Amino acid sequence: MPLDHLTRRILILRGQRVMLSTDLAALYEVEPKVLMQAVRRNIDRFPLDFAFQLSAREFADLRSQSVTAKPALGKAFAKVRFAPYAFTQEGVAMLSTVLRSERAIQVSIAIMRAFVQLRQMMLSHKELSQKLAVLEKKYDAQFRVVFAAVRGLMDPPQTERRQIGFTSS
């Protein structure tokens, strides 16, 4: 299973990197209902910092984003009646102990590698930013424009979202 395929399924919700129960069920090749039954039978293994259910607002936002960004995800959400659960890295690790299949073990290992890869990318970005700050201090104003351009490339693009619908005045 390619790591980039897994890293695209890792989202940031409530300030944490998580994977949704719907995505995990597809990866483990089980029905989402079966996955959640296993979790409910072992609920004491999943404290809130391991797994949590999305709020209605989070679910609605995710649904609206998935329709345009990820068509496959949009189709998956069309069948979901209840807000999915989000599992942190620790929650994903715990899932493999609850599901107890060879597939669950292999998928969990691949997911752990994806989480580690994301963490390494974030650290390297931070290190690059620190090195750039040192260089900015070291060199004079003639390179200020170059450093500003590099920083602009490092920052994620800011997308402005327009409100859709009517507004009350």
RODO-2510 file (C-alpha; in nm, 4 decimals, decimal comma):
residues 169
     n   res          X          Y          Z
     1     m     0,0000     0,0000     0,0000
     2     p     0,1645     0,3286    -0,1089
     3     l     0,2406     0,5707     0,1747
     4     d     0,1179     0,8717    -0,0217
     5     h    -0,2207     0,6988    -0,0559
     6     l    -0,2377     0,6746     0,3235
     7     t    -0,1024     1,0217     0,3995
     8     r    -0,3788     1,1745     0,1859
     9     r    -0,6323     1,0127     0,4187
    10     i    -0,4792     1,1683     0,7292
    11     l    -0,6700     1,4821     0,8257
    12     i    -0,6210     1,7451     1,0908
    13     l    -0,9248     1,7772     1,3164
    14     r    -0,9321     1,9512     1,6526
    15     g    -0,5595     2,0117     1,6194
    16     q    -0,4753     1,6416     1,5848
    17     r    -0,3797     1,4212     1,2922
    18     v    -0,6566     1,1666     1,2523
    19     m    -0,8057     0,9122     1,0154
    20     l    -1,1786     0,8652     0,9751
    21     s    -1,3548     0,5406     1,0583
    22     t    -1,4973     0,5274     0,7044
    23     d    -1,1469     0,5383     0,5527
    24     l    -1,0117     0,2891     0,8048
    25     a    -1,2958     0,0457     0,7367
    26     a    -1,2159     0,0600     0,3641
    27     l    -0,8455     0,0013     0,4321
    28     y    -0,9148    -0,2887     0,6693
    29     e    -1,1667    -0,4254     0,4166
    30     v    -1,4522    -0,4395     0,6669
    31     e    -1,7857    -0,2610     0,6776
    32     p    -1,7808     0,0619     0,8832
    33     k    -2,0553    -0,0917     1,0985
    34     v    -1,8310    -0,3898     1,1827
    35     l    -1,5387    -0,1635     1,2688
    36     m    -1,7510     0,0475     1,5033
    37     q    -1,9037    -0,2613     1,6676
    38     a    -1,5524    -0,3802     1,7502
    39     v    -1,4705    -0,0385     1,8945
    40     r    -1,7897    -0,0271     2,1035
    41     r    -1,7231    -0,3765     2,2411
    42     n    -1,3814    -0,2499     2,3566
    43     i    -1,4695     0,1111     2,4313
    44     d    -1,2392     0,1284     2,7356
    45     r    -0,9435     0,0915     2,4937
    46     f    -1,0437     0,4123     2,3113
    47     p    -1,0300     0,7183     2,5373
    48     l    -1,1070     1,0585     2,3821
    49     d    -0,7427     1,1173     2,2899
    50     f    -0,7511     0,7942     2,0822
    51     a    -1,0905     0,8318     1,9114
    52     f    -1,3810     1,0763     1,9026
    53     q    -1,6976     1,1182     1,7000
    54     l    -1,7147     1,4185     1,4697
    55     s    -1,9640     1,6859     1,5652
    56     a    -2,2504     1,7563     1,3266
    57     r    -2,0755     2,0767     1,2153
    58     e    -1,7404     1,9008     1,1532
    59     f    -1,9167     1,6289     0,9572
    60     a    -2,1099     1,8807     0,7453
    61     d    -1,7899     2,0770     0,6738
    62     l    -1,6031     1,7608     0,5817
    63     r    -1,8855     1,6460     0,3565
    64     s    -1,8940     1,9763     0,1704
    65     q    -1,5152     1,9782     0,1253
    66     s    -1,5020     1,6171     0,0097
    67     v    -1,7463     1,6694    -0,2750
    68     t    -1,5053     1,9020    -0,4546
    69     a    -1,1673     1,7829    -0,3286
    70     k    -1,1969     1,4060    -0,3193
    71     p    -1,4730     1,2566    -0,5357
    72     a    -1,4193     0,9052    -0,3953
    73     l    -1,4569     1,0371    -0,0422
    74     g    -1,7731     1,2226    -0,1406
    75     k    -1,9274     0,8987    -0,2660
    76     a    -1,8335     0,7237     0,0573
    77     f    -1,9988     0,9986     0,2649
    78     a    -2,3182     0,9774     0,0605
    79     k    -2,3879     0,6393     0,2241
    80     v    -2,2982     0,7460     0,5794
    81     r    -2,5945     0,8368     0,7979
    82     f    -2,4056     0,9168     1,1184
    83     a    -2,0969     1,1265     1,1736
    84     p    -1,7880     0,9050     1,1519
    85     y    -1,5306     0,8657     1,4244
    86     a    -1,1818     1,0099     1,4018
    87     f    -0,8912     0,7958     1,5239
    88     t    -0,5571     0,9401     1,6275
    89     q    -0,2330     0,7529     1,5661
    90     e    -0,2745     0,5775     1,9001
    91     g    -0,6341     0,4891     1,8185
    92     v    -0,5297     0,3353     1,4868
    93     a    -0,2709     0,1249     1,6683
    94     m    -0,5377     0,0093     1,9128
    95     l    -0,7700    -0,0853     1,6241
    96     s    -0,5312    -0,3571     1,5088
    97     t    -0,5554    -0,5230     1,8514
    98     v    -0,9359    -0,5080     1,8436
    99     l    -0,9864    -0,6344     1,4884
   100     r    -0,7292    -0,9161     1,5229
   101     s    -0,6815    -1,0027     1,1601
   102     e    -0,3666    -1,0286     0,9515
   103     r    -0,5009    -0,7507     0,7270
   104     a    -0,5574    -0,5235     1,0283
   105     i    -0,1986    -0,5747     1,1439
   106     q    -0,0503    -0,5012     0,7996
   107     v    -0,2674    -0,1935     0,7456
   108     s    -0,1870    -0,0591     1,0932
   109     i     0,1852    -0,0943     1,0261
   110     a     0,1479     0,0945     0,6978
   111     i    -0,0572     0,3673     0,8676
   112     m     0,2009     0,4058     1,1464
   113     r     0,4663     0,4569     0,8774
   114     a     0,2494     0,7223     0,7130
   115     f     0,2068     0,9094     1,0427
   116     v     0,5836     0,8962     1,1000
   117     q     0,6507     1,0225     0,7467
   118     l     0,4190     1,3201     0,8042
   119     r     0,5900     1,3989     1,1342
   120     q     0,9333     1,3897     0,9665
   121     m     0,8116     1,6223     0,6908
   122     m     0,6847     1,8714     0,9489
   123     l     1,0167     1,8595     1,1364
   124     s     1,2199     1,9128     0,8203
   125     h     0,9993     2,2106     0,7308
   126     k     1,0631     2,3564     1,0765
   127     e     1,4393     2,2996     1,0454
   128     l     1,4440     2,4647     0,7021
   129     s     1,2593     2,7646     0,8424
   130     q     1,5131     2,7973     1,1264
   131     k     1,8082     2,7767     0,8858
   132     l     1,6512     3,0449     0,6691
   133     a     1,6122     3,2726     0,9727
   134     v     1,9825     3,2323     1,0519
   135     l     2,0765     3,3177     0,6928
   136     e     1,8517     3,6251     0,6996
   137     k     2,0350     3,7561     1,0050
   138     k     2,3729     3,6815     0,8525
   139     y     2,3289     3,8594     0,5170
   140     d     2,2444     4,2206     0,4487
   141     a     1,9403     4,3878     0,2921
   142     q     2,0238     4,2980    -0,0686
   143     f     1,9042     3,9422    -0,0100
   144     r     1,5913     4,0433     0,1814
   145     v     1,3779     4,0148    -0,1344
   146     v     1,5115     3,6637    -0,2025
   147     f     1,4394     3,5521     0,1526
   148     a     1,0881     3,6990     0,1369
   149     a     1,0226     3,5060    -0,1859
   150     v     1,1486     3,1790    -0,0335
   151     r     0,9310     3,2295     0,2752
   152     g     0,6344     3,2938     0,0468
   153     l     0,6955     2,9605    -0,1237
   154     m     0,7231     2,7774     0,2105
   155     d     0,3928     2,9094     0,3474
   156     p     0,0807     2,7207     0,2442
   157     p    -0,1411     2,9196     0,0089
   158     q    -0,4137     3,1170     0,1801
   159     t    -0,7427     3,0472     0,0115
   160     e    -1,0242     3,2860     0,0717
   161     r    -1,3626     3,1178     0,0946
   162     r    -1,6667     3,3055    -0,0214
   163     q    -1,9895     3,2707     0,1672
   164     i    -2,2588     3,0963    -0,0322
   165     g    -2,6232     3,1868     0,0076
   166     f    -2,8085     3,4829     0,1473
   167     t    -2,6879     3,6999     0,4300
   168     s    -2,9035     3,9001     0,6663
   169     s    -2,8273     4,2720     0,6859
***
